[in-house]
């Protein structure tokens, strides 16, 4: 399995684009999602992965699945690409994993091209599980991979690691192993080798800023590590 992308929630899209460009990243236009509640911009890498800069478009976000993260600017979610989600999704429930039924998603690019995909999302928010995505329209339309998009002044090449913080490491590890196989357990972490990257989960030590974040925000990504000559670690704004 391969990391498709990490989701970075930002308070203001224009300011976020400037900030990421100042860090040496090339930022490509995204668009408005089909529900009209969010819009995005993309930082794409030559390994095929990307960081999605995502912002809400209004204060009224209803029951949006990421509404609980509002105010916790930084990494909030991550996706795994699946070539045949309609075959894969039923196996999640067979294994007893807490996932939704498959749903359709999409967005419209600034040039008017409409993109479509399918997804399944974790229904238990305490485990830090990924969501899974399959493109309906060609992936190259969703993820720009031309030279001008994937070359970055800081020489970033891809997502090297997604680090997920959870309130109960033993419980989460059991669920992750049903998806990714046996974990490599070291100290206070469980890690999984994916195609081209690593997925790490941990339970923060009590009375640390990371533990406070999980207590307030809930489980989810706590850092995205970007491969570059000097590794770039993207953290929540509060850490």
C-alpha positions, 0 to 999 in steps of 0.5 A: 500500500502507498500513501496517497496524500496527507491532509494539512488543515490551514486557517487561511488558504492564501496565507498558507500558500505563501508560508509553504512557498517560503519553506521552499515548496512549489504549490499547485492550484487545487479547487473547490470540493463538491460539497462546497465546504472546503477548498484546497491547494496541492504540494505534489512530489515526484514519488506520486504523493502530495500534501493537501492544503485544505481550508474551510470556506465558511464558519458553518461546516455542518457535519463535515468529517473534519469539523472537529479539527477546526482550530487545530491547524496542521496535519489532520488526516491521510489517505491510502490509494487503492486501485479497486476500492469496490473490491477492497472495501468489503474486506475492511468490514469482514476484518471487523475494522470500523469503516464507512460504506464507500462514498463518492467525492470530487472537486472542480479545478480552477480550469473547470475540469471536474474530478471524481473519486471514491472513498471509505472513512474510519468511523471510529475516531479514536484509532487514527486509521487512514481513509482509502481513496480510488480515482474515478477520473484519471489520477493525473487530473487530480494530482499534477505531476508535471515538472513544474509541480514536482520540483521544489526549491528545497529539493523535497521528493515525497512523504517519508513518514506519517506519524499518528498519535493515538490515546491507546497504542495497543488498541490501535496497533491491533487495528493497524496490523489488520491493514498493514501486517505485523508492526515493528514495535520499538519503545513507545511506537509501532511502525509499518513499512509501506510502498516508499514510506513509513507509517508510525503510530505512538501514544504520547507520554503523559503531560507532554504537549503531544498528549495535550493535543490528543486529549483535546483534538483526538487521534490523528496525524501529528507530523508529516515528514517530507523527504529532502536533503534535510528532512522537513517535519510538518507539525501542528501549529500548537507544537 
